[in-house]
């Protein structure tokens, strides 16, 4: 990371950004669920520019209802905070409880990995050439907050949580890159430092190059991150980043949730449109807020203070 950077925000500012990160997952998910599996042309024909949380979509959701992106993110956060330390078992247990509750949506790779844990107790899925989906990357935000202040720790934990369900080098690399961008945003790093993390990813795995983004927004983790990076680096506020992302269609709930996490860390809580926040269930808002602060307090940056 470049040496020239402004001082990080104080504890209150970091908690604010951590809240924005988790709320960003939820509002991006709720906004994008409406346009999931639609093409950009179909979105334009029906909505013009889709920018309101109205529910519907192929899952026929209520306005403000979230999907597996937020639900699995909550499982990770609850597992960390509930056990008071890093342990994969409590996270996997919460995945299992969630899957047993017959969620409205769950990706195939996530389902296979969780079922393997439920049947065999294994906490690492076997390497799978089909495992380059985005289901691990979409839930990495709590890990980034928990490991705040230690990018090496983040790299290890991001991959550990990923491999409960996804064991593929592109998934691993995506989780580390996204977590790094979130951490740098939380610490108030300049935009060039966040871009540096994305460019480092593309240098190691050229599939992730996003300068000539082709508009493909599928569940393949490469397409997902290229969609998010294109939107994040071509906009200058939270709302436009997420709106641009979900109007690409495809796996829009996941691209929206990831864009929301990064943009939340970058721009802070006040940047999230109030109408989007109010669309979320009040209980969800309360839990996201509490989990964000608890994760910050447990991080290396604040542990023992």
Backbone bond lengths (Angstrom), bond angles and torsions (degrees), N, CA, C in turn:
res aa  C-N    CA-C-N  psi(-1)  N-CA   C-N-CA  omega(-1)  CA-C   N-CA-C  phi
1 X - - - 1.466 - - 1.517 108.41 -
2 X 1.305 117.54 143.37 1.450 120.93 -176.92 1.521 110.74 -63.65
3 X 1.329 115.07 148.67 1.455 119.14 -174.90 1.523 112.21 -74.90
4 X 1.320 116.32 -32.58 1.466 119.60 -177.08 1.520 110.45 -78.60
5 X 1.316 115.87 113.06 1.455 119.73 179.53 1.521 108.55 -159.24
6 X 1.296 115.48 156.19 1.458 118.27 179.59 1.520 109.71 -78.58
7 X 1.323 116.09 163.55 1.455 120.11 179.91 1.526 109.83 -63.92
8 X 1.336 116.76 144.84 1.461 118.46 179.42 1.511 110.97 -67.42
9 X 1.325 117.12 154.18 1.463 119.77 176.52 1.520 110.41 -64.51
10 X 1.331 116.27 159.90 1.453 119.48 176.61 1.514 111.50 -71.54
11 X 1.352 115.12 -176.56 1.459 120.34 -175.70 1.518 111.87 -56.73
12 X 1.321 117.29 -43.67 1.462 119.82 -178.24 1.525 110.81 -63.91
13 X 1.324 116.17 -40.39 1.452 119.60 178.95 1.516 112.56 -66.02
14 X 1.320 116.94 -37.66 1.464 120.31 179.00 1.524 110.59 -69.61
15 X 1.318 117.90 -40.35 1.468 119.98 175.78 1.528 109.99 -61.20
16 X 1.329 116.63 -41.00 1.462 120.84 177.67 1.531 110.31 -58.09
17 X 1.307 116.65 -46.10 1.463 120.62 -179.22 1.525 111.68 -69.56
18 X 1.322 116.27 -34.34 1.467 118.87 176.86 1.525 110.75 -65.89
19 X 1.317 116.39 -40.86 1.462 119.20 174.85 1.525 110.10 -60.84
20 X 1.331 115.74 -43.99 1.459 119.22 179.56 1.521 111.53 -61.78
21 X 1.322 116.92 -32.88 1.461 120.73 178.60 1.526 111.22 -64.71
22 X 1.325 116.72 -49.45 1.467 119.30 -179.16 1.524 111.62 -71.43
23 X 1.317 117.19 -39.65 1.467 118.97 175.04 1.525 110.40 -64.49
24 X 1.328 116.52 -33.67 1.453 119.98 177.33 1.513 112.22 -61.58
25 X 1.333 116.65 -39.18 1.464 120.32 174.90 1.520 109.91 -57.09
26 X 1.327 116.07 -47.67 1.465 120.80 -173.46 1.526 112.56 -70.18
27 X 1.326 118.02 -45.75 1.470 118.22 -177.91 1.524 110.81 -71.57
28 X 1.337 117.29 -35.30 1.454 119.62 176.17 1.506 112.12 -64.33
29 X 1.319 115.63 -38.91 1.462 122.61 176.27 1.533 110.46 -63.40
30 X 1.333 116.50 -50.77 1.470 120.83 -177.04 1.526 111.79 -64.98
31 X 1.325 117.12 -36.27 1.461 120.00 177.73 1.528 110.79 -71.34
32 X 1.328 116.25 -44.59 1.453 120.32 -175.41 1.505 115.02 -74.21
33 X 1.344 117.12 -24.36 1.465 119.41 -179.18 1.527 111.67 -59.35
34 X 1.316 116.82 -29.06 1.468 121.16 179.98 1.525 111.91 -65.20
35 X 1.326 116.85 -35.43 1.465 120.73 -174.98 1.520 113.31 -105.14
36 X 1.343 116.88 8.53 1.463 119.06 179.37 1.526 110.56 -60.01
37 X 1.314 115.16 134.81 1.469 125.43 179.04 1.524 113.95 70.95
38 X 1.329 117.92 4.47 1.460 120.73 173.23 1.524 109.63 -88.22
39 X 1.321 116.67 157.10 1.459 120.90 172.31 1.528 108.95 -90.05
40 X 1.337 117.59 160.07 1.461 118.57 176.15 1.526 113.20 -56.11
41 X 1.316 116.91 -37.33 1.469 119.72 179.15 1.522 111.08 -65.07
42 X 1.327 117.18 -41.79 1.464 120.67 178.29 1.519 111.17 -64.38
43 X 1.324 116.61 -37.73 1.467 120.42 178.50 1.525 110.14 -64.86
44 X 1.326 116.00 -46.20 1.468 119.42 179.59 1.522 111.66 -60.92
45 X 1.320 116.11 -40.79 1.461 119.39 -178.54 1.517 111.58 -65.37
46 X 1.323 116.64 -37.93 1.468 119.91 -175.53 1.525 113.53 -88.17
47 X 1.336 117.01 -38.52 1.469 120.48 -171.28 1.525 114.13 -118.86
48 X 1.321 117.72 -11.06 1.453 118.90 -167.49 1.510 107.32 74.33
49 X 1.330 116.64 -106.08 1.462 121.79 167.76 1.526 107.17 -108.62
50 X 1.324 116.41 120.40 1.465 120.42 -177.90 1.526 109.34 -79.43
51 X 1.331 117.04 114.64 1.463 120.06 -177.76 1.533 112.94 -143.13
52 X 1.329 117.97 12.20 1.469 120.44 178.38 1.525 109.87 -122.25
53 X 1.319 116.01 142.76 1.466 121.15 178.61 1.530 108.06 -81.92
54 X 1.322 114.83 101.78 1.468 120.56 -173.76 1.528 113.30 -120.60
55 X 1.337 117.58 -0.01 1.457 119.63 -178.73 1.516 111.99 73.07
56 X 1.326 115.46 -153.56 1.454 120.25 -179.95 1.514 110.97 78.72
57 X 1.335 115.68 -134.63 1.456 119.26 -176.13 1.511 111.45 72.44
58 X 1.323 116.39 -177.43 1.465 119.83 -175.76 1.526 112.02 -66.02
59 X 1.342 116.80 -22.67 1.462 120.47 177.67 1.525 112.88 -86.67
60 X 1.351 116.50 -6.13 1.469 121.38 179.85 1.536 111.05 54.89
61 X 1.312 115.96 52.20 1.455 121.86 -176.67 1.522 111.62 -80.78
62 X 1.322 115.17 155.84 1.460 120.92 170.18 1.526 108.76 -74.68
63 X 1.327 118.52 153.13 1.462 119.80 176.73 1.530 111.43 -55.89
64 X 1.321 116.29 127.52 1.462 121.01 -179.69 1.507 114.57 89.32
65 X 1.320 118.30 -8.44 1.458 120.52 179.13 1.523 109.67 -71.26
66 X 1.326 116.81 139.62 1.455 121.86 -178.03 1.527 110.20 -104.97
67 X 1.326 115.11 170.37 1.458 120.72 -176.79 1.524 110.46 -119.71
68 X 1.325 114.87 -160.80 1.461 120.75 -176.25 1.524 112.97 -60.29
69 X 1.314 118.32 -26.54 1.462 120.15 -179.90 1.528 111.01 -59.70
70 X 1.315 116.49 -51.43 1.467 121.00 177.88 1.517 111.18 -71.80
71 X 1.325 116.63 -39.83 1.466 119.86 -176.11 1.532 111.61 -64.21
72 X 1.331 117.75 -40.70 1.464 119.49 178.11 1.521 111.38 -74.27
73 X 1.325 117.59 -32.12 1.461 120.79 173.48 1.525 109.94 -61.30
74 X 1.320 116.64 -42.56 1.463 120.33 176.41 1.528 111.31 -61.80
75 X 1.326 117.67 -39.29 1.464 120.42 178.48 1.524 110.85 -59.37
76 X 1.330 116.77 -43.67 1.459 120.28 179.17 1.527 110.20 -63.90
77 X 1.319 116.62 -47.96 1.468 120.13 -178.24 1.522 111.29 -63.65
78 X 1.317 116.89 -44.12 1.469 120.10 178.96 1.522 111.42 -63.49
79 X 1.320 116.29 -38.54 1.459 119.38 179.79 1.509 112.42 -63.33
80 X 1.324 116.56 -41.44 1.465 120.69 179.26 1.525 110.92 -68.90
81 X 1.316 116.29 -51.57 1.465 120.44 -175.46 1.521 110.97 -68.31
82 X 1.330 116.45 -40.16 1.466 119.93 -178.15 1.514 113.59 -64.70
83 X 1.337 117.26 -34.98 1.463 119.99 -179.29 1.521 112.09 -91.64
84 X 1.328 116.89 -14.47 1.452 120.56 177.12 1.512 114.51 77.78
85 X 1.324 117.18 5.27 1.461 120.58 -178.38 1.528 107.62 -161.28
86 X 1.332 114.44 176.68 1.450 118.21 177.92 1.525 110.13 -82.14
87 X 1.293 116.62 120.94 1.458 122.51 177.27 1.517 107.89 -156.57
88 X 1.320 117.02 125.48 1.459 119.95 -177.55 1.517 112.72 -69.49
89 X 1.321 117.16 -30.83 1.460 120.55 -176.67 1.519 113.62 -55.11
90 X 1.341 118.81 -52.02 1.466 119.57 179.39 1.528 113.31 -61.97
91 X 1.331 117.48 -32.28 1.460 119.81 177.02 1.523 109.61 -68.19
92 X 1.332 116.49 -48.65 1.462 120.18 179.84 1.529 111.31 -62.78
93 X 1.335 117.26 -36.84 1.472 120.27 177.15 1.521 110.61 -59.97
94 X 1.313 116.39 -40.50 1.470 119.54 179.68 1.526 111.31 -71.16
95 X 1.323 117.32 -34.59 1.462 118.95 172.53 1.527 110.10 -59.06
96 X 1.322 115.52 -43.77 1.470 120.30 -178.15 1.527 110.97 -64.95
97 X 1.325 116.89 -42.95 1.463 119.89 177.84 1.522 110.73 -62.13
98 X 1.313 115.37 -41.05 1.461 120.00 179.74 1.523 110.78 -63.98
99 X 1.332 117.46 -47.11 1.460 120.56 -179.26 1.523 111.04 -64.20
100 X 1.314 116.80 -36.09 1.460 120.42 179.41 1.523 112.68 -66.84
101 X 1.321 116.00 -18.16 1.463 120.65 179.01 1.510 113.72 -86.00
102 X 1.342 116.81 9.46 1.463 121.73 176.64 1.525 112.21 56.32
103 X 1.346 116.78 63.06 1.462 119.90 -178.65 1.528 111.80 -63.98
104 X 1.320 115.49 158.49 1.464 120.71 -177.60 1.516 111.91 -63.09
105 X 1.327 117.02 -30.60 1.457 120.24 -177.15 1.514 108.91 -149.65
106 X 1.325 116.07 139.93 1.463 121.75 174.60 1.519 107.77 -154.23
107 X 1.316 116.43 133.18 1.454 120.50 179.91 1.516 111.93 -70.32
108 X 1.322 115.99 153.75 1.454 120.98 -176.52 1.515 113.28 -62.22
109 X 1.333 117.82 -42.30 1.458 120.70 -179.27 1.522 110.77 -68.51
110 X 1.323 116.98 -39.59 1.469 120.17 175.46 1.517 110.34 -61.84
111 X 1.317 117.02 -45.04 1.465 120.19 -179.58 1.530 111.12 -60.06
112 X 1.329 116.89 -46.68 1.467 119.91 -178.82 1.519 110.95 -61.14
113 X 1.333 116.64 -44.82 1.454 119.35 -178.48 1.514 112.81 -65.08
114 X 1.316 116.78 -41.65 1.465 120.09 179.97 1.519 110.48 -68.22
115 X 1.314 117.49 -40.79 1.461 119.92 178.35 1.525 111.64 -64.19
116 X 1.339 116.79 -36.53 1.467 119.82 175.70 1.527 110.42 -63.07
117 X 1.328 116.56 -40.63 1.461 119.22 176.39 1.524 110.81 -63.60
118 X 1.323 117.33 -43.17 1.458 120.97 -178.52 1.530 111.57 -64.29
119 X 1.321 117.00 -35.66 1.465 120.99 -176.71 1.524 112.81 -84.99
120 X 1.339 116.74 -36.98 1.469 120.27 -170.90 1.522 113.62 -120.76
121 X 1.319 117.36 -10.24 1.455 120.13 -178.74 1.512 114.35 75.73
122 X 1.322 117.65 11.02 1.462 119.30 -177.25 1.522 110.71 -79.74
123 X 1.333 114.23 138.63 1.459 121.20 -176.57 1.526 112.47 -104.05
124 X 1.331 116.19 4.58 1.466 119.89 175.69 1.517 108.68 -138.37
125 X 1.299 115.73 117.82 1.455 120.52 177.50 1.524 109.34 -68.24
126 X 1.332 118.44 149.15 1.463 119.99 175.85 1.522 110.83 -66.71
127 X 1.335 115.49 154.50 1.463 119.37 176.74 1.520 109.75 -54.45
128 X 1.327 114.79 136.17 1.463 119.89 -174.47 1.516 108.76 -141.61
129 X 1.320 116.95 119.68 1.460 120.08 179.21 1.526 111.76 -63.46
130 X 1.331 117.48 -20.00 1.459 120.88 176.55 1.528 111.66 -88.11
131 X 1.319 116.78 1.12 1.460 121.09 -172.07 1.509 115.22 -87.15
132 X 1.332 118.19 19.19 1.463 120.74 -179.63 1.519 111.27 -92.91
133 X 1.319 116.91 33.79 1.454 121.09 174.46 1.514 111.20 -81.47
134 X 1.327 116.02 -179.62 1.466 121.00 -174.16 1.530 113.23 -99.56
135 X 1.335 117.88 8.49 1.461 120.75 -172.76 1.508 115.44 -69.26
136 X 1.332 118.26 -20.56 1.461 120.20 174.76 1.518 111.13 -88.62
137 X 1.335 116.13 -37.50 1.469 120.25 -179.41 1.518 112.07 -64.18
138 X 1.327 116.81 -33.04 1.464 120.21 -174.89 1.527 112.44 -68.16
139 X 1.323 117.54 -16.40 1.473 120.65 -174.47 1.528 112.54 -115.32
140 X 1.325 118.52 16.76 1.457 121.14 -173.50 1.525 113.10 -83.01
141 X 1.323 119.15 -13.88 1.466 120.99 -174.02 1.536 113.96 -54.60
142 X 1.341 119.91 -45.78 1.464 117.79 179.96 1.527 113.33 -61.91
143 X 1.328 116.85 -31.91 1.461 120.74 178.42 1.525 109.63 -66.59
144 X 1.325 116.23 -41.56 1.468 119.83 178.53 1.524 111.10 -60.72
145 X 1.322 116.86 -40.54 1.464 119.99 179.64 1.525 110.40 -69.23
146 X 1.322 117.02 -45.14 1.464 121.52 -177.73 1.529 111.98 -62.81
147 X 1.331 117.54 -35.86 1.466 121.43 -178.33 1.526 112.27 -92.83
148 X 1.316 117.45 14.17 1.459 122.02 -174.83 1.529 111.26 -55.35
149 X 1.318 115.30 129.49 1.450 120.55 -178.73 1.508 113.68 99.84
150 X 1.337 117.41 -2.26 1.466 120.73 -177.65 1.525 108.49 -148.16
151 X 1.341 116.16 92.27 1.461 119.46 -177.19 1.527 112.17 -67.95
152 X 1.321 117.99 -29.05 1.476 119.64 176.58 1.523 110.22 -67.17
153 X 1.317 117.20 -42.82 1.463 120.73 176.09 1.517 110.08 -61.43
154 X 1.308 116.53 -43.74 1.462 120.64 177.49 1.523 110.91 -55.05
155 X 1.321 117.22 -47.45 1.461 120.80 -177.30 1.523 111.24 -57.95
156 X 1.318 116.47 -40.91 1.463 119.53 -179.48 1.521 111.72 -70.72
157 X 1.318 116.81 -47.23 1.460 119.76 -175.77 1.519 112.06 -70.59
158 X 1.329 117.63 -35.28 1.464 120.73 178.98 1.519 110.65 -60.16
159 X 1.315 116.36 -41.04 1.466 120.27 179.48 1.525 110.81 -72.83
160 X 1.319 117.28 -39.22 1.474 119.30 179.20 1.520 111.18 -59.34
161 X 1.330 117.61 -47.32 1.462 119.08 -179.17 1.520 110.65 -66.78
162 X 1.338 116.46 -35.16 1.460 120.14 -179.80 1.523 111.15 -61.22
163 X 1.315 115.72 -42.40 1.464 119.57 -170.29 1.518 114.12 -77.27
164 X 1.307 117.71 -2.70 1.460 117.97 168.65 1.521 109.35 -57.78
165 X 1.320 115.91 -34.80 1.465 120.50 -178.08 1.525 113.90 -125.46
166 X 1.324 118.24 -31.75 1.464 122.82 -173.04 1.530 109.46 -121.78
167 X 1.314 116.13 121.95 1.466 120.10 178.93 1.522 107.92 -127.98
168 X 1.299 114.74 87.37 1.459 121.59 -178.74 1.526 107.65 -154.11
169 X 1.341 118.59 139.75 1.471 119.28 -175.68 1.521 114.29 -61.45
170 X 1.328 118.23 -31.48 1.461 119.13 179.09 1.525 111.35 -71.36
171 X 1.326 116.68 -36.44 1.461 120.07 175.02 1.520 110.37 -65.88
172 X 1.333 116.49 -45.38 1.464 120.31 178.24 1.525 110.58 -55.71
173 X 1.327 115.47 -50.30 1.464 120.06 -175.97 1.521 111.34 -64.39
174 X 1.325 116.86 -39.15 1.461 120.30 178.90 1.524 110.99 -62.29
175 X 1.321 117.07 -44.25 1.465 120.54 -179.68 1.525 111.16 -60.94
176 X 1.318 116.99 -43.20 1.466 120.38 -179.99 1.523 110.59 -65.07
177 X 1.328 116.53 -44.59 1.461 120.11 -178.63 1.532 111.59 -63.16
178 X 1.329 116.64 -46.96 1.463 119.59 179.51 1.523 110.86 -62.77
179 X 1.323 116.38 -43.36 1.454 119.54 178.98 1.517 112.24 -61.01
180 X 1.325 116.17 -39.38 1.462 120.74 178.59 1.522 110.86 -65.16
181 X 1.325 117.03 -43.01 1.463 119.95 178.33 1.516 111.13 -62.48
182 X 1.333 117.12 -41.86 1.459 120.59 178.35 1.528 110.44 -63.02
183 X 1.338 116.82 -46.60 1.460 119.27 179.57 1.523 111.90 -58.74
184 X 1.321 116.39 -44.76 1.465 119.14 -178.71 1.520 110.96 -65.24
185 X 1.335 116.22 -37.98 1.455 118.99 175.17 1.515 112.09 -62.60
186 X 1.323 116.42 -43.34 1.460 120.55 179.33 1.523 111.96 -59.54
187 X 1.322 116.75 -33.58 1.459 121.63 -177.60 1.524 112.96 -88.54
188 X 1.347 116.51 4.87 1.450 119.56 176.03 1.511 114.67 78.07
189 X 1.330 116.95 22.28 1.457 120.14 179.54 1.528 110.11 -65.16
190 X 1.328 117.50 151.79 1.468 120.07 177.24 1.520 110.47 -68.10
191 X 1.322 116.89 157.59 1.467 120.22 -177.49 1.523 113.90 -53.99
192 X 1.332 117.64 -31.88 1.466 119.06 -178.51 1.525 111.68 -63.44
193 X 1.342 117.76 -28.14 1.455 119.90 178.71 1.527 111.23 -72.76
194 X 1.322 116.78 -34.28 1.461 119.59 175.38 1.525 110.02 -69.37
195 X 1.317 115.63 -41.38 1.466 119.09 178.22 1.527 110.63 -63.78
196 X 1.305 116.24 -35.69 1.464 120.31 179.13 1.531 110.52 -59.41
197 X 1.328 117.37 -39.20 1.465 120.15 178.43 1.531 110.77 -63.86
198 X 1.333 116.51 -41.49 1.466 120.05 178.33 1.524 110.92 -66.37
199 X 1.322 116.86 -38.95 1.455 119.88 -179.57 1.526 111.84 -71.28
200 X 1.335 116.80 -32.75 1.465 119.73 175.23 1.529 110.20 -64.31
201 X 1.327 116.69 -39.25 1.455 120.67 176.43 1.527 110.46 -61.27
202 X 1.328 116.80 -46.44 1.464 120.92 -179.24 1.523 111.85 -66.58
203 X 1.316 117.06 -29.78 1.465 119.62 177.45 1.523 111.22 -68.51
204 X 1.328 116.58 -37.58 1.469 120.33 178.69 1.522 111.83 -78.83
205 X 1.326 115.82 -36.36 1.465 121.63 -177.67 1.526 107.66 -131.85
206 X 1.323 118.20 91.76 1.471 121.24 -173.26 1.526 114.07 -58.11
207 X 1.333 117.78 -17.14 1.463 119.85 177.47 1.529 111.67 -56.83
208 X 1.329 117.15 -27.36 1.457 121.05 -174.76 1.531 113.66 -85.97
209 X 1.328 118.74 2.21 1.465 119.49 178.52 1.528 109.69 -58.47
210 X 1.317 115.62 133.96 1.459 119.31 -171.80 1.523 113.49 -121.97
211 X 1.320 117.99 2.49 1.470 119.78 -176.83 1.524 111.94 -62.64
212 X 1.325 117.07 -34.65 1.468 121.09 178.72 1.527 108.98 -113.93
213 X 1.316 115.20 55.91 1.467 121.53 -177.31 1.526 110.58 -57.24
214 X 1.334 115.49 132.05 1.471 121.10 -173.95 1.522 114.01 -96.72
215 X 1.340 118.13 2.08 1.458 120.90 177.83 1.506 115.32 87.79
216 X 1.339 117.73 -1.04 1.466 120.46 -179.30 1.526 109.20 -76.47
217 X 1.338 116.00 126.57 1.470 120.39 -173.89 1.521 110.71 -131.49
218 X 1.309 116.02 58.17 1.466 120.81 -176.04 1.523 110.96 -92.16
219 X 1.347 115.61 -175.91 1.447 121.53 177.35 1.517 114.03 -78.65
220 X 1.335 117.76 -5.86 1.465 122.21 173.26 1.518 107.27 -65.25
221 X 1.321 117.35 128.54 1.458 120.23 -169.96 1.526 112.25 -61.03
222 X 1.318 118.09 -28.54 1.458 120.53 176.40 1.524 110.43 -65.75
223 X 1.322 117.24 -48.01 1.464 120.52 177.82 1.526 110.65 -61.25
224 X 1.314 116.27 -40.70 1.465 120.69 -179.28 1.523 111.35 -59.99
225 X 1.317 116.59 -50.93 1.468 118.96 -176.73 1.522 111.74 -69.99
226 X 1.320 118.16 -35.87 1.463 119.41 177.44 1.532 110.10 -63.45
227 X 1.317 117.07 -38.47 1.460 120.67 176.23 1.525 110.86 -61.92
228 X 1.315 116.24 -47.67 1.466 121.00 -178.42 1.530 111.06 -65.76
229 X 1.321 116.82 -46.58 1.464 119.42 -178.45 1.523 111.00 -61.58
230 X 1.332 116.70 -42.83 1.459 119.80 179.47 1.524 110.87 -58.11
231 X 1.319 116.97 -43.55 1.462 120.51 -179.29 1.528 111.53 -71.53
232 X 1.316 116.77 -44.57 1.463 120.25 -175.13 1.527 111.51 -64.36
233 X 1.315 116.79 -42.93 1.460 119.81 -174.97 1.527 113.52 -86.01
234 X 1.328 117.28 -1.83 1.469 119.67 178.23 1.521 112.25 -112.53
235 X 1.326 117.26 6.71 1.459 122.00 178.95 1.529 108.74 -128.41
236 X 1.336 115.70 169.20 1.466 118.57 -177.30 1.526 112.88 -132.62
237 X 1.349 116.70 22.08 1.456 118.93 174.32 1.532 108.87 -155.38
238 X 1.322 115.47 162.01 1.463 121.38 -176.44 1.523 111.43 -58.09
239 X 1.337 116.47 -52.39 1.462 119.26 -172.88 1.523 112.04 -60.92
240 X 1.309 117.51 -46.79 1.464 119.05 -176.53 1.520 111.70 -67.90
241 X 1.325 117.93 -32.95 1.458 120.87 176.14 1.521 110.67 -60.37
242 X 1.331 116.76 -49.62 1.461 120.59 -176.90 1.523 110.74 -71.37
243 X 1.311 117.74 -40.45 1.467 120.67 178.97 1.524 110.42 -61.85
244 X 1.305 116.83 -46.30 1.468 119.91 178.76 1.525 110.67 -59.46
245 X 1.316 116.22 -40.13 1.464 120.96 -178.47 1.522 111.52 -63.51
246 X 1.327 117.34 -53.51 1.466 119.58 -172.32 1.521 112.56 -73.12
247 X 1.329 117.22 -19.82 1.460 119.24 177.30 1.525 112.25 -78.05
248 X 1.317 117.03 -1.33 1.454 120.93 169.74 1.528 111.16 -78.92
249 X 1.327 117.16 -14.59 1.456 120.60 -179.33 1.519 111.53 70.54
250 X 1.335 115.76 -145.96 1.461 119.54 -178.51 1.513 111.13 64.28
251 X 1.314 116.60 -132.05 1.470 120.66 -179.77 1.525 109.36 -85.44
252 X 1.338 115.05 61.92 1.463 121.05 -165.35 1.519 113.76 -70.81
253 X 1.332 118.71 -26.51 1.460 117.47 177.62 1.525 110.59 -68.11
254 X 1.333 116.50 -36.73 1.457 119.63 -179.66 1.515 112.04 -77.66
255 X 1.332 117.78 -44.50 1.466 118.31 176.44 1.522 110.54 -61.81
256 X 1.340 116.30 -38.24 1.459 119.74 178.44 1.517 112.52 -64.40
257 X 1.327 116.66 -41.14 1.465 119.64 -178.49 1.523 111.31 -68.00
258 X 1.332 116.90 -38.88 1.466 119.68 179.48 1.525 110.46 -69.97
259 X 1.333 116.44 -43.68 1.461 119.07 176.48 1.525 110.74 -59.88
260 X 1.335 116.79 -40.27 1.453 120.45 179.23 1.513 112.99 -63.35
261 X 1.334 116.32 -37.44 1.466 119.95 179.13 1.523 111.24 -64.85
262 X 1.333 116.12 -48.41 1.465 119.17 -178.67 1.524 110.46 -66.70
263 X 1.325 116.73 -45.82 1.460 120.04 -179.21 1.522 111.46 -64.99
264 X 1.326 117.38 -36.00 1.458 120.01 176.27 1.515 111.85 -61.39
265 X 1.334 116.21 -45.36 1.464 120.01 177.48 1.521 111.29 -62.74
266 X 1.304 116.23 -36.87 1.473 121.01 -176.43 1.528 111.93 -75.08
267 X 1.342 116.92 -44.68 1.470 119.64 -169.28 1.524 114.18 -103.53
268 X 1.323 119.05 -18.49 1.452 121.12 177.98 1.520 114.09 88.95
269 X 1.323 115.16 169.87 1.460 121.72 -169.96 1.526 112.96 -65.23
270 X 1.317 117.18 -39.68 1.472 119.66 -176.70 1.520 112.18 -65.95
271 X 1.320 117.61 -16.02 1.460 120.62 -179.23 1.530 112.39 -80.12
272 X 1.329 117.71 -15.55 1.463 120.72 -179.64 1.525 108.61 -77.27
273 X 1.325 118.53 128.06 1.475 119.25 -179.33 1.522 111.79 -55.74
274 X 1.306 115.44 131.10 1.459 120.87 -177.72 1.531 111.35 -60.01
275 X 1.334 116.49 -35.75 1.463 118.61 -178.69 1.524 111.13 -65.20
276 X 1.336 117.26 -30.30 1.459 120.17 177.00 1.527 110.17 -71.86
277 X 1.315 116.40 -42.54 1.466 119.80 178.81 1.527 110.84 -61.07
278 X 1.323 116.35 -42.90 1.460 120.46 -177.07 1.520 112.12 -68.75
279 X 1.334 117.15 -19.93 1.464 120.10 178.47 1.523 112.26 -73.18
280 X 1.333 117.60 -20.68 1.459 121.48 -178.59 1.526 110.65 -76.86
281 X 1.315 115.36 152.68 1.463 121.15 176.56 1.539 109.54 -60.61
282 X 1.334 118.52 134.92 1.471 120.10 -178.70 1.524 113.36 -57.82
283 X 1.319 118.17 -37.71 1.464 120.21 178.68 1.525 110.88 -64.65
284 X 1.326 116.60 -39.11 1.459 120.23 177.42 1.525 109.90 -63.90
285 X 1.322 117.23 -43.13 1.461 119.93 179.21 1.527 110.89 -59.65
286 X 1.322 116.06 -43.28 1.453 119.48 -179.91 1.520 112.49 -63.69
287 X 1.325 116.25 -41.81 1.460 118.86 -178.57 1.531 111.37 -70.20
288 X 1.319 117.36 -41.15 1.460 119.63 178.92 1.525 110.68 -59.72
289 X 1.311 116.41 -42.32 1.454 120.80 -179.71 1.529 111.23 -63.22
290 X 1.333 116.19 -46.30 1.460 120.18 -178.48 1.529 111.65 -66.67
291 X 1.314 117.29 -41.58 1.459 120.58 -179.86 1.522 111.26 -64.57
292 X 1.320 116.73 -40.95 1.461 119.65 -179.68 1.524 110.87 -59.88
293 X 1.327 116.95 -47.17 1.464 119.06 -179.25 1.524 111.01 -65.64
294 X 1.323 117.63 -41.28 1.467 120.19 179.78 1.522 111.41 -62.58
295 X 1.325 117.57 -40.01 1.464 120.85 179.42 1.528 110.81 -65.16
296 X 1.326 117.24 -41.21 1.464 120.01 177.82 1.517 110.22 -61.80
297 X 1.322 117.21 -45.15 1.469 120.74 -176.90 1.527 112.36 -64.45
298 X 1.338 116.82 -25.77 1.464 120.75 179.37 1.525 112.98 -89.04
299 X 1.313 117.65 -4.80 1.453 121.36 -174.34 1.532 111.13 -74.33
300 X 1.351 117.17 158.24 1.466 119.61 176.38 1.520 113.58 -56.75
301 X 1.319 116.95 -27.33 1.458 120.77 -178.32 1.519 111.70 -66.94
302 X 1.339 117.44 -28.63 1.469 120.51 -174.89 1.517 113.93 -124.42
303 X 1.304 118.51 -7.05 1.467 120.41 -178.48 1.520 109.41 -57.63
304 X 1.326 115.19 131.40 1.458 120.37 177.97 1.506 114.53 86.67
305 X 1.363 116.12 -2.70 1.478 117.28 179.52 1.520 110.16 -90.33
